[in-house]
Amino acid sequence: MPRWTQVLELDAQRHVVSGETDALVAAVRSGADLRIGTGFRHNEHIDTSSEREELIREVMDFRVTYLLEDRWVAGIENLRMPIALPDGFGPRESMSFFLYNQDGHQAIARPFLDGAAPTGGPGVSAPNPWPDMPKYHELDAFDTETNAPSSNFIYDFEYFQYFVGADWVEVLAHESDGSVTSGSIDRLADAFAAGAEIKVAIRGLCADLQGSSSPVDHEVFVHLGACYYYTEEKRLMAAAHPVVRTRPAMPLGYGTESWDFGWLMPRTDGFVAGWLVDPHTLKFRREDRRYAIRWFVSQ
């Protein structure tokens, strides 16, 4: 079976042209990785003063995925920095936390890392009309004059193609107190000892960002890096790859002071240590919580 399978395609108006969202949801629910392909014209998206109409095809990896209300998928690029095609990087050091939903809604959060002083405080900002980019529709904007601006938007790409890498199997699930609901720690430990990759789905990871809005059930899927197994205690813990957290909603997006990023250390007893970053100040904070977690291993 191919590593990547296309399960959904949307056209420029974000209408389904092949596949189905249910297949995408089912794959992500089962631990599948997510990549999304799009296409755009150089003189419409990169350099609007250019006469170069060449089609550029892009495929992006979304290493953090969200499953909301067990029926809605979104992904966030957690490792991307701004690229200025075709020669290098953008003008300011930052991260580019692009976010894509299953229906083509998009968002961007950009914590600047260069230490420049902000020119204003957080709050709702006026959307940019982007007159030189008629395919770019900024829906709302936040914190524009801070070091952590974000916005929700739709760009009318030529197409949206959703690919899943469904070579993961769930081997353990437990409640926030560590009580096992399915699978076993032995299956996880055996796969770990055989060199398998591991990822987790943490239920309710962003509940503290919900604010006064109605709760949205959600799981956040994150890859793990260094893993450690106590062989007598039979407890596994791991250093997760960077995670981007945002207030749960459908479609998923960003808002003022409603997102952050950082690192987690989940354990198989439900404990999760967090080392999270305030995107406005880049100050770290530590917090420990307990969550229900599902554990997946690569096949």
C-alpha positions in Angstrom: 0.0 0.0 0.0 1.4 3.5 -0.8 2.6 5.6 2.1 0.3 8.4 1.1 -3.3 8.1 -0.1 -5.4 11.0 -1.4 -8.8 10.8 0.3 -10.3 14.2 -0.5 -10.0 17.0 -3.1 -11.7 20.4 -3.2 -11.7 22.8 -6.1 -10.9 26.6 -5.9 -14.4 27.3 -4.6 -13.8 24.6 -1.9 -16.4 22.2 -3.3 -15.7 18.5 -3.1 -14.6 17.1 -6.5 -13.4 13.7 -5.3 -13.2 11.6 -2.1 -15.2 12.5 1.0 -14.6 14.2 4.3 -15.7 11.1 6.3 -12.7 9.3 4.9 -10.4 12.1 6.0 -12.0 12.1 9.5 -11.8 8.3 9.8 -8.1 8.3 8.9 -7.1 11.0 11.3 -9.1 9.5 14.0 -7.1 6.3 13.5 -3.8 8.2 13.8 -3.0 8.9 10.2 -0.5 11.7 9.3 -1.8 14.5 7.2 -0.4 16.3 4.1 -2.2 18.9 2.0 -1.4 19.8 -1.6 -2.4 23.1 -3.2 -1.6 25.0 -6.4 -1.2 28.7 -7.1 0.2 31.1 -9.7 3.5 32.9 -9.2 2.1 36.3 -10.2 -1.0 35.9 -8.1 0.5 34.7 -4.8 4.3 35.4 -4.8 5.0 38.5 -6.8 1.9 40.3 -8.0 4.0 42.7 -10.1 5.4 39.8 -12.2 4.1 38.6 -15.5 5.1 35.1 -14.7 2.0 33.0 -14.6 3.7 29.7 -13.8 1.7 27.3 -11.7 3.4 26.4 -8.4 2.4 23.2 -6.7 2.9 22.9 -3.0 2.5 20.0 -0.6 2.7 20.7 3.2 3.0 18.5 6.2 0.7 19.1 9.1 2.5 17.4 12.0 -0.1 18.6 14.5 -3.7 17.5 13.7 -7.0 18.2 15.5 -10.1 16.0 15.6 -13.0 18.2 16.7 -16.4 16.7 17.9 -15.2 13.4 16.2 -16.2 14.8 12.8 -14.0 17.8 11.9 -10.3 17.7 10.9 -7.7 20.5 10.9 -4.0 20.5 10.8 -1.2 22.9 11.8 2.3 23.3 10.4 4.3 23.3 13.6 7.9 23.5 12.1 7.5 26.0 9.3 9.4 29.3 9.0 8.4 32.0 6.4 9.7 31.2 2.9 10.1 33.9 0.3 10.0 32.1 -3.0 12.2 31.3 -4.9 15.3 32.5 -3.0 15.1 32.1 0.7 13.3 33.2 3.9 11.0 36.1 4.8 12.1 39.5 6.1 11.6 38.8 9.9 12.6 35.8 12.0 9.4 34.1 12.9 7.4 30.9 12.9 4.6 30.3 10.3 1.9 28.3 12.1 -0.3 27.8 9.1 -3.6 26.1 9.8 -5.8 24.3 7.3 -9.3 22.9 7.8 -11.1 20.1 6.0 -13.3 22.7 4.2 -10.4 24.9 3.0 -10.6 27.5 5.7 -7.1 28.6 6.5 -5.4 30.6 9.3 -1.9 31.8 10.2 -0.3 32.7 13.5 3.2 34.2 13.4 5.2 34.6 16.6 8.1 36.9 15.8 11.5 35.8 17.2 13.7 38.8 16.5 13.1 40.6 19.7 11.7 43.8 18.1 9.5 46.0 20.3 5.7 45.7 19.6 4.0 48.9 18.4 0.7 48.1 20.0 -1.2 45.8 22.3 -3.3 42.7 21.6 -6.9 42.9 20.3 -9.1 42.6 17.3 -7.5 44.2 14.2 -8.9 45.4 10.9 -8.6 42.8 8.2 -6.2 43.6 5.4 -8.1 43.8 2.1 -5.0 42.6 0.1 -6.0 44.6 -3.1 -3.1 43.1 -5.1 -4.3 39.6 -4.2 -7.9 39.2 -5.3 -7.8 35.5 -4.4 -6.8 36.3 -0.8 -9.8 36.8 1.5 -8.8 37.8 5.0 -11.8 37.1 7.2 -10.5 38.5 10.5 -7.3 39.6 12.0 -5.9 39.9 15.5 -2.9 41.4 17.4 -1.5 43.1 14.3 0.8 45.5 16.2 2.2 42.8 18.5 4.9 40.2 18.1 2.2 37.5 17.6 -0.2 38.5 14.9 -2.7 36.1 13.5 -5.5 36.0 11.0 -8.2 33.7 9.6 -8.5 33.7 5.8 -9.4 31.8 2.6 -7.0 31.8 -0.3 -8.6 30.5 -3.5 -6.0 27.9 -4.4 -6.4 26.1 -7.7 -7.2 22.9 -5.7 -6.9 21.4 -2.2 -5.7 17.8 -2.0 -5.8 16.0 1.3 -3.4 13.0 1.7 -3.2 10.7 4.7 -0.4 8.3 5.8 -2.4 5.6 7.5 0.4 3.4 8.7 -0.3 3.8 12.4 -2.1 1.4 14.8 -3.5 2.3 18.2 -2.0 0.1 20.9 -3.1 1.8 24.2 -5.8 4.1 25.4 -6.3 5.3 29.0 -8.2 7.8 31.0 -6.7 10.9 32.7 -5.9 8.8 35.8 -4.1 6.2 33.7 -6.8 3.5 33.9 -6.6 1.5 30.7 -9.7 1.5 28.4 -8.2 -0.5 25.5 -4.9 -2.1 24.5 -2.0 -2.5 26.9 1.3 -0.9 28.0 3.0 -4.2 26.9 2.0 -3.7 23.3 3.3 -0.1 23.4 6.5 -1.1 25.1 7.2 -3.9 22.6 6.7 -1.6 19.6 8.8 1.0 21.2 11.6 -1.5 21.8 11.4 -2.6 18.2 12.1 1.0 17.0 8.6 2.1 16.1 7.6 5.7 16.0 5.1 6.9 18.5 2.4 9.5 18.5 -0.4 10.5 20.9 -3.9 11.9 20.7 -4.5 14.0 23.8 -8.2 14.7 24.6 -9.0 18.2 25.8 -5.5 19.6 25.5 -6.8 23.1 24.6 -9.8 23.2 27.0 -8.1 25.9 29.1 -8.2 28.2 26.0 -12.0 27.7 25.5 -12.8 30.8 27.5 -16.6 31.6 27.8 -17.4 29.8 24.5 -19.2 26.4 24.6 -16.9 23.5 25.1 -15.8 21.7 21.9 -14.7 18.1 22.4 -11.3 17.6 20.7 -8.2 15.5 20.4 -4.8 16.9 19.5 -2.4 14.5 17.7 1.3 15.0 18.2 4.4 13.1 17.3 6.8 12.0 20.0 10.6 12.2 19.8 12.8 10.8 22.5 10.8 8.1 24.5 11.7 6.5 27.8 10.4 3.2 29.3 10.7 2.2 32.9 10.9 -1.6 32.6 10.0 -2.5 36.1 7.4 0.2 36.7 6.0 -0.4 33.2 5.5 3.3 32.5 6.5 5.1 29.3 7.0 8.9 28.8 8.3 10.9 25.9 9.4 14.3 24.7 6.8 15.5 22.1 7.5 17.5 19.0 6.5 21.1 19.2 2.7 21.6 19.6 0.6 24.6 18.6 -2.6 25.0 20.8 -5.6 27.1 19.8 -9.1 27.6 21.0 -11.2 24.7 19.8 -13.8 25.7 17.1 -15.2 24.5 13.8 -13.6 25.7 11.6 -10.5 25.9 13.6 -8.6 29.2 13.6 -6.8 31.7 15.7 -7.9 34.7 17.8 -6.5 37.3 20.2 -4.8 35.8 23.1 -6.3 32.4 22.4 -3.4 30.3 21.2 0.1 29.4 22.3 2.8 26.8 21.5 5.4 24.8 23.3 6.5 21.3 24.2 4.8 18.4 26.2 6.0 15.3 28.0 3.1 12.8 28.1 3.2 9.7 30.3 1.1 6.5 30.2 -0.4 7.3 33.6 -2.2 10.4 32.1 0.2 12.9 33.4 1.4 15.6 30.9 4.1 18.1 31.7 3.8 21.3 29.6 6.5 23.8 28.8 4.5 26.4 27.0 5.4 29.8 25.4 3.4 33.0 25.5 3.7 34.1 21.8 3.6 37.8 22.7 6.5 37.7 25.1 8.2 34.4 24.3 8.3 33.7 28.0 8.0 30.1 29.0 5.7 28.7 31.7 5.5 25.2 33.2 2.2 23.5 33.9 1.2 19.9 34.7 -2.2 18.4 33.9 -3.8 15.1 33.3 -5.5 13.9 30.2 -7.1 10.9 28.5 -4.6 9.8 25.9 -4.5 7.4 23.0 -1.1 6.0 21.9 -0.2 5.0 18.3 2.8 3.2 16.9 4.1 3.1 13.3 3.7 -0.1 11.4 
